[in-house]
Amino acid sequence: MKSQDILLLLKLVSLYKLEQHELQLGLEGGALLVTAQEYWSGGSWQGWELSDEDPDIAPTVQAKDRYSVRNLEAMTGISKSEISASLKRSFNAGLASLDRKVKFPRANNRALKEFIVHGLKYVFPAGPGKIMRGIPTSLAAPVMAGKLMSAGDVINVWPDPTGNQKGQSIQPLFKSVPKAVKQDPELYKLLALVDAIRLGNARETQLAVKLLDDELQL
């Protein structure tokens, strides 16, 4: 497994949740633009300075096209050749399978959770680096904000020149993570929880695992 495999699997989780949301609204296969307010109310979820060049926050293409190698590349920053290789690795490892009905790749959420919780911090460890400007992650991300951190605690960030916070830098799971989360608030939540687990602190991990169960619908 490579780190981009986890990024791609989490993107598959996010896309499937979008499909479910569309079905609930009677927009099956439609071009629904999910608004940030549906994920976090009462404030902005973006941990970066906004500009007119920011991408849409959810795919507006038809459902059948969201899973194309070309679109997955655009949404994750993983190259087309590596998308194909990554899916093959995940299929072989039992972390993903092909939905026989619609022919879309699907993450095996239960197996993915087990790997994230029990293996990720050993295979792709994370540790705080120098103070930098970046995008809040782990406890500082909106999905965990206010749950464990105290005033004055140093936050963790993914280094990014557009980030609106300063904190101890955390190497992203994959180099394109800052780009990918700007297009998908659901993916941002998942990756921030993964970082809390990668950092390996007991209290943070316990909370992150509970929230991850909710996000993976386990």
C-alpha positions in Angstrom: 0.0 0.0 0.0 1.0 3.6 -0.7 -0.2 6.7 1.1 -2.1 7.9 -2.0 -4.1 4.7 -1.8 -5.7 5.9 1.5 -6.4 9.3 0.0 -8.1 7.7 -2.9 -10.1 5.3 -0.7 -11.3 8.2 1.4 -12.3 10.0 -1.7 -14.4 7.0 -2.7 -16.1 7.1 0.7 -16.9 10.8 0.2 -18.3 10.2 -3.3 -20.5 7.4 -2.1 -21.9 9.6 0.7 -22.6 12.2 -2.0 -24.6 9.6 -3.9 -26.6 8.7 -0.8 -27.4 12.4 -0.2 -28.6 12.8 -3.8 -30.8 9.8 -3.4 -32.4 11.3 -0.3 -33.2 14.5 -2.2 -34.5 12.6 -5.3 -31.5 13.7 -7.4 -30.1 10.3 -8.3 -27.2 10.8 -10.8 -27.8 14.5 -10.8 -25.4 17.4 -10.6 -25.9 18.4 -6.9 -23.6 21.0 -5.5 -23.3 20.3 -1.8 -23.0 23.4 0.2 -20.5 23.8 3.1 -23.4 24.7 5.4 -24.6 21.1 5.2 -21.4 20.0 6.8 -20.6 22.7 9.4 -23.1 25.3 10.4 -22.3 28.5 12.3 -19.1 29.3 10.5 -16.7 28.7 7.7 -15.2 25.3 7.3 -12.3 26.5 5.1 -8.9 26.7 6.8 -7.5 28.8 4.0 -7.9 32.2 2.4 -10.7 32.1 -0.2 -10.2 33.4 -3.7 -12.1 33.4 -7.0 -9.8 30.6 -8.2 -10.9 28.1 -5.5 -12.5 25.0 -7.0 -16.1 23.9 -6.5 -16.6 22.2 -3.1 -18.3 19.2 -4.6 -18.3 17.4 -8.0 -20.9 18.8 -10.3 -20.5 16.1 -13.0 -22.9 13.3 -13.5 -22.4 10.4 -11.0 -21.2 8.0 -13.7 -18.4 10.4 -14.6 -17.2 11.1 -11.1 -15.4 7.8 -11.0 -13.6 8.2 -14.2 -9.8 8.2 -13.9 -9.7 11.7 -15.3 -12.1 13.1 -12.7 -10.5 11.2 -9.8 -7.2 12.8 -10.9 -8.7 16.2 -10.9 -10.4 15.7 -7.5 -7.4 14.2 -5.7 -4.3 15.4 -7.4 -3.2 11.7 -8.0 -2.0 11.0 -11.5 -4.2 9.0 -13.8 -1.6 6.2 -14.0 -1.3 6.1 -10.3 -5.1 6.1 -9.8 -5.3 2.9 -11.8 -2.4 1.3 -9.9 -3.9 2.4 -6.6 -7.3 0.9 -7.3 -5.6 -2.4 -8.2 -3.7 -2.5 -5.0 -6.8 -1.7 -3.0 -8.8 -4.4 -4.8 -6.1 -6.9 -4.1 -5.9 -6.0 -0.4 -9.6 -6.2 0.1 -9.9 -2.5 0.9 -12.1 -1.8 -2.2 -14.3 -3.7 -4.6 -16.3 -3.0 -7.7 -20.0 -2.4 -7.3 -21.5 -5.0 -9.6 -24.7 -3.0 -10.1 -23.3 0.4 -11.1 -19.7 -0.6 -11.9 -18.2 2.0 -9.5 -15.3 1.3 -7.2 -16.3 1.2 -3.6 -14.2 1.4 -0.4 -14.6 -1.5 2.0 -15.3 0.9 4.9 -14.9 -1.7 7.7 -11.5 -3.0 6.4 -10.4 0.6 5.7 -11.2 1.6 9.3 -9.3 -1.3 10.7 -6.2 -0.4 8.6 -6.4 3.3 9.6 -6.9 2.5 13.3 -4.4 -0.3 13.7 -1.8 0.1 10.9 -1.6 3.6 9.5 0.5 5.3 12.3 3.1 2.6 11.8 3.2 2.6 8.0 2.6 6.4 7.5 3.6 8.0 10.8 3.1 11.7 11.5 4.9 14.0 13.9 4.8 17.7 14.5 7.4 19.8 12.7 8.3 23.5 12.7 5.8 26.3 13.0 4.3 27.2 9.6 1.3 28.7 8.0 -1.1 26.1 6.8 -4.5 24.4 6.8 -5.7 23.2 10.3 -5.8 19.4 10.7 -6.3 16.9 13.5 -7.8 18.6 16.6 -7.7 22.0 15.0 -9.9 21.0 12.0 -13.6 21.8 12.1 -14.6 18.2 12.6 -12.8 18.0 15.9 -12.7 21.7 16.9 -13.5 22.5 20.5 -13.7 18.9 21.5 -10.4 18.4 23.3 -8.1 21.4 22.6 -7.7 24.0 25.3 -6.9 27.7 24.8 -3.2 28.2 24.1 -2.6 24.7 22.7 -0.5 24.7 19.6 -2.5 23.5 16.6 -1.4 21.2 13.8 -1.5 22.3 10.2 -0.8 21.0 6.7 1.8 23.4 5.2 0.1 25.6 2.6 0.7 29.2 1.6 -3.0 29.9 1.5 -3.7 28.5 5.0 -5.2 30.9 7.5 -3.6 29.5 10.6 -0.1 29.0 12.0 0.9 25.9 13.9 3.2 22.9 14.0 3.4 21.4 10.6 2.2 17.9 9.8 3.3 16.2 6.7 0.1 15.4 4.8 -0.7 11.7 4.1 0.0 12.6 0.4 1.4 15.7 -1.2 -1.9 16.7 -2.9 -4.0 16.6 0.3 -4.2 20.4 0.6 -5.6 20.6 -3.0 -8.0 17.7 -2.5 -9.6 19.0 0.7 -10.3 22.4 -0.9 -12.7 20.7 -3.2 -14.5 18.4 -0.7 -15.4 19.2 2.9 -16.3 15.6 3.5 -12.8 14.5 2.5 -11.4 17.2 4.7 -13.2 15.7 7.7 -11.9 12.2 7.0 -8.3 13.2 6.5 -8.3 15.4 9.6 -9.5 12.4 11.6 -6.9 10.2 10.0 -4.2 12.7 11.1 -5.4 12.6 14.7 -5.0 8.8 14.6 -1.6 9.0 12.8 -0.3 11.3 15.6 -1.0 8.5 18.0 -2.0 10.4 21.2 -4.4 8.2 23.2 -7.3 10.7 23.9 -7.2 12.2 20.4 -7.1 8.7 18.9 -10.1 7.5 20.9 -12.2 10.5 19.9 -11.1 10.4 16.3 -12.0 6.7 16.0 -15.4 7.3 17.3 -16.0 10.2 14.8 -14.5 8.0 12.0 -17.0 5.3 12.8 -19.8 7.9 12.3 -18.3 9.2 9.1 -17.8 5.7 7.7 -21.4 4.7 8.8 -20.1 1.7 10.8 
